[in-house]
C-alpha cells in the first residue's frame, strides 16, 4: 500500500536551556531563507569576507585567519588536530572533562602520540602540573585545552598554558566551543595559535558550522607539512584557498544558508557589543546559581572557576534524572541536559547561552523546579529559588 502524504513539518516550540543548541533569534532564521547563490558568485564572496571579518572581532584577533568550517564543533576540533599534527607528533591534552577526552581520541586517530594531563572533573588544570609534564616530554608539538568545558561548566584560564606551550616550542590549541560569544576569548592577548568553536551555543545560530581562528605559527605548520592531512574535506590548506585571496579555488559547496545564519548572528553579537554580551551571560548565570543554591541544590563548580553560560547541578538523592527532565519538557517546554561520562544520571547541565540567556528564562526554570522537585520527593521552600535569583538580578 502506498504511503499517504507526509505531514507538514511542525516541530514544537521549546526553550532550549541545555548544553546546546541554544535558542535562535528570528532574524537569524529569516536570514536562512535568503536566495541561494553559487559558491563562487562575487556577491557570495563578499558575504564570506564579511563573515571572516566579524569572526576576527568576536575571537579577539587583528590578523588571525578566520573561517567557519562546515560541520559542528567537533568538525573544528578534528580540523585543528588533523592539520596541525602528523603521524608520530607528540600532542599534550589537558583532560578535565568529556571534551578533553575527545581531543585525545581524535589526536590519536590521526597518528599522534598523545600525552595527557589528567585533571579531576570540575577542577581546572594548574600551570605547574602542565609544566611538569612538558618537562618530561621535550618534543611536544601541540598543547590543547578546553576553555569552557561543556561537561562540567569549568572555565579554564588559558594565558599561563599558552605561555608554557610557547616556552616549550609547542603550539597552543584552544577549544572555545562554549565560550565564544559568551566569555572573552582574547585570541591575540592570550597568544592562542588555533581556536575552534561552534555556532549553536553563545553565538546564537543553528548547529552546523565551526568557526576557527588560525594564528601565524599554526598557519606555518599547516603550509609546511611533510605529508597531506589524513582528511580531504577538512584540509585547511585547501580551504584557505577558497576563503582567501583574489582568485578563489573551489573546494566543496559551501552551506550558503548556514553562512547566512552565522552572518546574521554575528551582526547581532556585535550590535549588542561584546562586553555587554559577556555581562549579560554573567548576570543571568549568577542569578541561576543563586536560585539553585536557594533550592538546596549542590553545584559542581564554585564561582571562582565557573563558566556562567553552563551550570552543572547535582540531582538530589531519590530523584530520577529522566522522568523529571521529561516533565520539564512536556509540561513547561523547557529542555535541560543530562550529565556526561562519570556524571551520567547524577547531574543536570543547564545552559544560558546566546538568545537563551535571559532573566525570564532563569525565573521560569526556577519556578518550574519549585513545583516539580517537591512532587518528586525533594522539599524546597516555596519561592526560594525565584526570590534568590530576583535579588541577584537586581543587585548585579
ZIPEJO-V461212 format. One record per residue. N is the residue number from 0. SS is DSSP state (a for helix, b for strand, c for the rest). PHI is phi in whole degrees, 0 to 359 (none if undefined). D_FIRST is the distance of its C-alpha to the first C-alpha in Angstrom with 2 decimals. Layout:
n=N ss=SS phi=PHI d_first=D_FIRST
n=N ss=SS phi=PHI d_first=D_FIRST
//
This chain:
n=0 ss=c phi=none d_first=0.00
n=1 ss=c phi=292 d_first=3.79
n=2 ss=c phi=294 d_first=6.41
n=3 ss=c phi=284 d_first=9.03
n=4 ss=c phi=297 d_first=12.53
n=5 ss=c phi=283 d_first=14.56
n=6 ss=c phi=294 d_first=17.60
n=7 ss=c phi=297 d_first=20.98
n=8 ss=c phi=297 d_first=23.02
n=9 ss=c phi=209 d_first=25.50
n=10 ss=c phi=294 d_first=27.22
n=11 ss=c phi=290 d_first=29.90
n=12 ss=c phi=277 d_first=33.56
n=13 ss=c phi=240 d_first=35.58
n=14 ss=b phi=259 d_first=39.24
n=15 ss=b phi=270 d_first=39.30
n=16 ss=c phi=240 d_first=42.31
n=17 ss=c phi=259 d_first=41.31
n=18 ss=c phi=281 d_first=42.58
n=19 ss=c phi=126 d_first=40.35
n=20 ss=c phi=287 d_first=38.62
n=21 ss=c phi=252 d_first=40.77
n=22 ss=c phi=295 d_first=40.24
n=23 ss=c phi=239 d_first=40.24
n=24 ss=c phi=295 d_first=42.32
n=25 ss=a phi=305 d_first=40.57
n=26 ss=a phi=300 d_first=42.77
n=27 ss=a phi=290 d_first=41.18
n=28 ss=a phi=296 d_first=37.62
n=29 ss=a phi=295 d_first=38.72
n=30 ss=a phi=299 d_first=40.26
n=31 ss=c phi=292 d_first=36.93
n=32 ss=c phi=267 d_first=35.71
n=33 ss=c phi=293 d_first=38.61
n=34 ss=c phi=301 d_first=37.96
n=35 ss=c phi=284 d_first=37.19
n=36 ss=c phi=245 d_first=40.10
n=37 ss=c phi=290 d_first=40.61
n=38 ss=c phi=290 d_first=41.85
n=39 ss=c phi=242 d_first=45.25
n=40 ss=c phi=299 d_first=45.58
n=41 ss=a phi=305 d_first=49.15
n=42 ss=a phi=289 d_first=47.94
n=43 ss=a phi=289 d_first=45.58
n=44 ss=a phi=300 d_first=48.50
n=45 ss=a phi=298 d_first=50.50
n=46 ss=a phi=297 d_first=47.81
n=47 ss=a phi=303 d_first=47.82
n=48 ss=a phi=297 d_first=51.61
n=49 ss=a phi=294 d_first=51.60
n=50 ss=a phi=297 d_first=49.20
n=51 ss=a phi=299 d_first=51.42
n=52 ss=a phi=294 d_first=54.52
n=53 ss=a phi=294 d_first=53.15
n=54 ss=a phi=298 d_first=52.04
n=55 ss=a phi=301 d_first=55.62
n=56 ss=a phi=295 d_first=56.89
n=57 ss=a phi=290 d_first=54.48
n=58 ss=a phi=289 d_first=55.21
n=59 ss=c phi=81 d_first=58.93
n=60 ss=c phi=221 d_first=59.86
n=61 ss=c phi=273 d_first=61.88
n=62 ss=c phi=226 d_first=60.95
n=63 ss=c phi=296 d_first=58.29
n=64 ss=b phi=280 d_first=55.41
n=65 ss=b phi=236 d_first=52.33
n=66 ss=b phi=196 d_first=48.70
n=67 ss=b phi=265 d_first=45.27
n=68 ss=b phi=283 d_first=43.42
n=69 ss=b phi=289 d_first=39.67
n=70 ss=c phi=132 d_first=38.22
n=71 ss=c phi=283 d_first=39.10
n=72 ss=a phi=304 d_first=42.48
n=73 ss=a phi=294 d_first=41.82
n=74 ss=a phi=292 d_first=41.53
n=75 ss=a phi=295 d_first=44.98
n=76 ss=a phi=299 d_first=46.27
n=77 ss=a phi=293 d_first=45.05
n=78 ss=a phi=301 d_first=46.39
n=79 ss=a phi=299 d_first=49.76
n=80 ss=a phi=288 d_first=50.10
n=81 ss=a phi=292 d_first=48.68
n=82 ss=a phi=266 d_first=51.10
n=83 ss=a phi=269 d_first=54.18
n=84 ss=c phi=249 d_first=54.17
n=85 ss=c phi=237 d_first=54.58
n=86 ss=c phi=308 d_first=54.43
n=87 ss=c phi=94 d_first=57.49
n=88 ss=c phi=295 d_first=58.18
n=89 ss=b phi=259 d_first=59.02
n=90 ss=b phi=244 d_first=57.02
n=91 ss=b phi=250 d_first=58.13
n=92 ss=b phi=235 d_first=55.65
n=93 ss=b phi=280 d_first=56.55
n=94 ss=b phi=253 d_first=54.07
n=95 ss=c phi=240 d_first=54.27
n=96 ss=c phi=175 d_first=50.60
n=97 ss=a phi=299 d_first=47.03
n=98 ss=a phi=276 d_first=47.12
n=99 ss=a phi=294 d_first=50.43
n=100 ss=a phi=298 d_first=48.75
n=101 ss=a phi=293 d_first=46.02
n=102 ss=a phi=304 d_first=48.78
n=103 ss=a phi=297 d_first=50.30
n=104 ss=a phi=297 d_first=47.04
n=105 ss=a phi=291 d_first=46.25
n=106 ss=a phi=300 d_first=49.88
n=107 ss=a phi=292 d_first=49.94
n=108 ss=a phi=294 d_first=46.75
n=109 ss=c phi=264 d_first=48.61
n=110 ss=c phi=89 d_first=51.48
n=111 ss=c phi=278 d_first=53.92
n=112 ss=b phi=274 d_first=56.24
n=113 ss=b phi=258 d_first=55.45
n=114 ss=b phi=250 d_first=58.22
n=115 ss=b phi=251 d_first=57.25
n=116 ss=b phi=247 d_first=59.28
n=117 ss=b phi=288 d_first=57.72
n=118 ss=c phi=228 d_first=58.14
n=119 ss=c phi=302 d_first=57.30
n=120 ss=c phi=298 d_first=54.19
n=121 ss=c phi=101 d_first=55.47
n=122 ss=c phi=249 d_first=58.59
n=123 ss=c phi=259 d_first=59.61
n=124 ss=c phi=280 d_first=61.09
n=125 ss=c phi=275 d_first=64.86
n=126 ss=a phi=303 d_first=66.34
n=127 ss=a phi=296 d_first=68.75
n=128 ss=a phi=293 d_first=66.03
n=129 ss=a phi=293 d_first=64.40
n=130 ss=a phi=297 d_first=67.79
n=131 ss=a phi=299 d_first=68.62
n=132 ss=a phi=290 d_first=65.50
n=133 ss=a phi=297 d_first=66.20
n=134 ss=a phi=292 d_first=69.69
n=135 ss=a phi=284 d_first=68.30
n=136 ss=c phi=231 d_first=66.01
n=137 ss=c phi=290 d_first=67.98
n=138 ss=c phi=255 d_first=65.32
n=139 ss=b phi=295 d_first=62.60
n=140 ss=b phi=268 d_first=60.94
n=141 ss=b phi=211 d_first=58.76
n=142 ss=b phi=247 d_first=58.87
n=143 ss=b phi=238 d_first=55.67
n=144 ss=b phi=212 d_first=55.28
n=145 ss=b phi=267 d_first=52.78
n=146 ss=c phi=291 d_first=54.33
n=147 ss=b phi=244 d_first=52.23
n=148 ss=b phi=282 d_first=50.49
n=149 ss=c phi=292 d_first=47.17
n=150 ss=c phi=279 d_first=47.01
n=151 ss=c phi=229 d_first=50.33
n=152 ss=c phi=89 d_first=51.52
n=153 ss=b phi=275 d_first=54.65
n=154 ss=b phi=256 d_first=56.25
n=155 ss=c phi=272 d_first=58.04
n=156 ss=c phi=299 d_first=61.17
n=157 ss=c phi=250 d_first=60.93
n=158 ss=a phi=299 d_first=64.27
n=159 ss=a phi=295 d_first=66.21
n=160 ss=a phi=291 d_first=63.44
n=161 ss=a phi=297 d_first=63.33
n=162 ss=a phi=296 d_first=67.10
n=163 ss=a phi=299 d_first=67.03
n=164 ss=a phi=301 d_first=64.47
n=165 ss=a phi=289 d_first=66.65
n=166 ss=a phi=298 d_first=69.84
n=167 ss=c phi=253 d_first=68.30
n=168 ss=c phi=59 d_first=67.08
n=169 ss=c phi=245 d_first=63.41
n=170 ss=b phi=281 d_first=60.71
n=171 ss=b phi=243 d_first=59.38
n=172 ss=b phi=249 d_first=55.62
n=173 ss=b phi=238 d_first=54.36
n=174 ss=b phi=275 d_first=50.91
n=175 ss=c phi=243 d_first=50.86
n=176 ss=c phi=302 d_first=47.18
n=177 ss=c phi=264 d_first=47.99
n=178 ss=c phi=267 d_first=51.43
n=179 ss=b phi=301 d_first=51.08
n=180 ss=c phi=90 d_first=51.37
n=181 ss=c phi=239 d_first=52.31
n=182 ss=b phi=225 d_first=55.40
n=183 ss=c phi=298 d_first=57.88
n=184 ss=c phi=265 d_first=56.98
n=185 ss=c phi=53 d_first=60.20
n=186 ss=a phi=308 d_first=59.29
n=187 ss=a phi=288 d_first=62.68
n=188 ss=a phi=296 d_first=64.87
n=189 ss=a phi=280 d_first=63.45
n=190 ss=c phi=73 d_first=63.46
n=191 ss=c phi=284 d_first=59.88
n=192 ss=c phi=267 d_first=58.91
n=193 ss=b phi=208 d_first=55.12
n=194 ss=b phi=228 d_first=52.92
n=195 ss=b phi=229 d_first=49.17
n=196 ss=c phi=216 d_first=47.18
n=197 ss=c phi=211 d_first=43.77
n=198 ss=c phi=278 d_first=42.63
n=199 ss=c phi=269 d_first=40.80
n=200 ss=c phi=251 d_first=43.81
n=201 ss=c phi=287 d_first=47.12
n=202 ss=c phi=282 d_first=46.39
n=203 ss=c phi=73 d_first=43.68
n=204 ss=c phi=241 d_first=41.06
n=205 ss=c phi=296 d_first=37.43
n=206 ss=c phi=296 d_first=36.99
n=207 ss=c phi=142 d_first=36.81
n=208 ss=b phi=222 d_first=40.37
n=209 ss=b phi=232 d_first=43.47
n=210 ss=b phi=296 d_first=46.79
n=211 ss=b phi=230 d_first=49.53
n=212 ss=b phi=233 d_first=53.27
n=213 ss=b phi=236 d_first=55.21
n=214 ss=c phi=278 d_first=59.01
n=215 ss=a phi=301 d_first=61.54
n=216 ss=a phi=295 d_first=62.00
n=217 ss=a phi=293 d_first=58.29
n=218 ss=a phi=299 d_first=57.95
n=219 ss=a phi=298 d_first=60.74
n=220 ss=a phi=297 d_first=59.02
n=221 ss=a phi=297 d_first=55.75
n=222 ss=a phi=284 d_first=57.65
n=223 ss=c phi=246 d_first=59.82
n=224 ss=c phi=297 d_first=57.41
n=225 ss=c phi=282 d_first=58.34
n=226 ss=c phi=220 d_first=54.77
n=227 ss=c phi=295 d_first=51.52
n=228 ss=c phi=300 d_first=49.39
n=229 ss=c phi=276 d_first=46.68
n=230 ss=c phi=211 d_first=44.10
n=231 ss=c phi=265 d_first=43.39
n=232 ss=c phi=298 d_first=41.18
n=233 ss=c phi=255 d_first=43.77
n=234 ss=c phi=288 d_first=46.85
n=235 ss=a phi=291 d_first=49.09
n=236 ss=a phi=300 d_first=51.51
n=237 ss=a phi=284 d_first=48.85
n=238 ss=a phi=296 d_first=47.55
n=239 ss=a phi=298 d_first=51.13
n=240 ss=a phi=288 d_first=51.32
n=241 ss=a phi=272 d_first=48.42
n=242 ss=a phi=267 d_first=49.65
n=243 ss=c phi=213 d_first=53.34
n=244 ss=c phi=93 d_first=55.82
n=245 ss=c phi=289 d_first=56.33
n=246 ss=c phi=252 d_first=53.94
n=247 ss=c phi=269 d_first=50.52
n=248 ss=c phi=255 d_first=48.79
n=249 ss=c phi=302 d_first=44.99
n=250 ss=c phi=243 d_first=43.58
n=251 ss=c phi=223 d_first=39.97
n=252 ss=c phi=295 d_first=38.18
n=253 ss=c phi=292 d_first=39.38
n=254 ss=c phi=283 d_first=36.94
n=255 ss=a phi=307 d_first=38.46
n=256 ss=a phi=296 d_first=36.82
n=257 ss=a phi=292 d_first=37.93
n=258 ss=a phi=291 d_first=41.40
n=259 ss=a phi=301 d_first=41.52
n=260 ss=a phi=298 d_first=40.70
n=261 ss=a phi=298 d_first=43.37
n=262 ss=a phi=303 d_first=45.84
n=263 ss=a phi=291 d_first=45.44
n=264 ss=a phi=293 d_first=45.63
n=265 ss=a phi=294 d_first=48.81
n=266 ss=a phi=300 d_first=50.23
n=267 ss=a phi=297 d_first=49.68
n=268 ss=a phi=301 d_first=51.35
n=269 ss=a phi=285 d_first=54.35
n=270 ss=a phi=293 d_first=54.67
n=271 ss=a phi=293 d_first=54.90
n=272 ss=c phi=98 d_first=57.37
n=273 ss=a phi=300 d_first=57.10
n=274 ss=a phi=295 d_first=59.89
n=275 ss=a phi=295 d_first=58.56
n=276 ss=a phi=295 d_first=55.09
n=277 ss=a phi=299 d_first=56.58
n=278 ss=a phi=296 d_first=58.60
n=279 ss=a phi=297 d_first=55.53
n=280 ss=a phi=299 d_first=53.72
n=281 ss=a phi=296 d_first=56.94
n=282 ss=a phi=298 d_first=57.56
n=283 ss=a phi=290 d_first=54.13
n=284 ss=a phi=296 d_first=54.01
n=285 ss=a phi=296 d_first=57.41
n=286 ss=a phi=297 d_first=56.38
n=287 ss=a phi=298 d_first=53.32
n=288 ss=a phi=301 d_first=55.51
n=289 ss=a phi=298 d_first=58.08
n=290 ss=a phi=293 d_first=55.53
n=291 ss=a phi=296 d_first=53.91
n=292 ss=a phi=293 d_first=57.34
n=293 ss=a phi=294 d_first=58.42
n=294 ss=c phi=280 d_first=55.52
n=295 ss=c phi=88 d_first=57.00
n=296 ss=c phi=268 d_first=54.44
n=297 ss=c phi=259 d_first=55.64
n=298 ss=b phi=268 d_first=54.95
n=299 ss=c phi=287 d_first=54.71
n=300 ss=c phi=247 d_first=56.64
n=301 ss=c phi=292 d_first=59.95
n=302 ss=a phi=296 d_first=60.45
n=303 ss=a phi=290 d_first=62.80
n=304 ss=a phi=222 d_first=60.01
n=305 ss=b phi=266 d_first=56.83
n=306 ss=c phi=258 d_first=54.48
n=307 ss=c phi=285 d_first=53.97
n=308 ss=c phi=272 d_first=50.40
n=309 ss=b phi=215 d_first=49.09
n=310 ss=b phi=242 d_first=50.48
n=311 ss=b phi=259 d_first=49.83
n=312 ss=b phi=231 d_first=50.59
n=313 ss=b phi=288 d_first=50.69
n=314 ss=c phi=284 d_first=48.53
n=315 ss=c phi=300 d_first=50.92
n=316 ss=c phi=304 d_first=51.29
n=317 ss=c phi=91 d_first=49.07
n=318 ss=c phi=255 d_first=46.33
n=319 ss=c phi=278 d_first=42.96
n=320 ss=a phi=299 d_first=41.73
n=321 ss=a phi=301 d_first=37.98
n=322 ss=a phi=299 d_first=38.06
n=323 ss=a phi=289 d_first=40.67
n=324 ss=a phi=295 d_first=39.04
n=325 ss=a phi=292 d_first=35.74
n=326 ss=a phi=293 d_first=37.70
n=327 ss=a phi=302 d_first=39.24
n=328 ss=a phi=289 d_first=35.85
n=329 ss=a phi=286 d_first=34.25
n=330 ss=a phi=265 d_first=37.35
n=331 ss=a phi=240 d_first=39.26
n=332 ss=c phi=60 d_first=36.68
n=333 ss=b phi=247 d_first=39.05
n=334 ss=b phi=255 d_first=38.13
n=335 ss=c phi=237 d_first=40.83
n=336 ss=b phi=264 d_first=40.64
n=337 ss=b phi=271 d_first=41.28
n=338 ss=c phi=284 d_first=43.87
n=339 ss=c phi=247 d_first=43.55
n=340 ss=a phi=57 d_first=45.13
n=341 ss=a phi=294 d_first=47.95
n=342 ss=a phi=258 d_first=47.26
n=343 ss=c phi=301 d_first=43.63
n=344 ss=c phi=83 d_first=43.26
n=345 ss=c phi=241 d_first=46.85
n=346 ss=b phi=211 d_first=46.84
n=347 ss=b phi=250 d_first=45.22
n=348 ss=b phi=245 d_first=45.42
n=349 ss=b phi=251 d_first=45.82
n=350 ss=b phi=258 d_first=45.64
n=351 ss=c phi=233 d_first=47.51
n=352 ss=c phi=236 d_first=46.77
n=353 ss=a phi=58 d_first=46.91
n=354 ss=a phi=294 d_first=45.46
n=355 ss=a phi=281 d_first=44.84
n=356 ss=c phi=275 d_first=48.57
n=357 ss=c phi=226 d_first=49.75
n=358 ss=a phi=297 d_first=52.11
n=359 ss=a phi=296 d_first=49.63
n=360 ss=a phi=295 d_first=47.03
n=361 ss=a phi=300 d_first=49.79
n=362 ss=a phi=291 d_first=50.80
n=363 ss=a phi=295 d_first=47.28
n=364 ss=a phi=297 d_first=46.40
n=365 ss=a phi=296 d_first=49.72
n=366 ss=a phi=298 d_first=49.33
n=367 ss=a phi=296 d_first=45.94
n=368 ss=a phi=295 d_first=47.50
n=369 ss=a phi=296 d_first=50.38
n=370 ss=a phi=272 d_first=47.94
n=371 ss=a phi=285 d_first=45.58
n=372 ss=a phi=298 d_first=48.23
n=373 ss=a phi=297 d_first=50.24
n=374 ss=a phi=292 d_first=47.13
n=375 ss=c phi=263 d_first=46.37
n=376 ss=c phi=104 d_first=49.94
n=377 ss=c phi=247 d_first=51.85
n=378 ss=c phi=283 d_first=54.49
n=379 ss=c phi=227 d_first=55.41
n=380 ss=c phi=285 d_first=57.95
n=381 ss=c phi=303 d_first=56.24
n=382 ss=c phi=81 d_first=56.21
n=383 ss=a phi=296 d_first=57.90
n=384 ss=a phi=293 d_first=55.33
n=385 ss=a phi=298 d_first=54.96
n=386 ss=a phi=297 d_first=58.76
n=387 ss=a phi=295 d_first=59.52
n=388 ss=a phi=294 d_first=57.03
n=389 ss=a phi=298 d_first=58.41
n=390 ss=a phi=296 d_first=61.92
n=391 ss=a phi=296 d_first=60.93
n=392 ss=a phi=298 d_first=59.32
n=393 ss=a phi=289 d_first=62.45
n=394 ss=a phi=277 d_first=64.79
n=395 ss=c phi=283 d_first=63.08
//
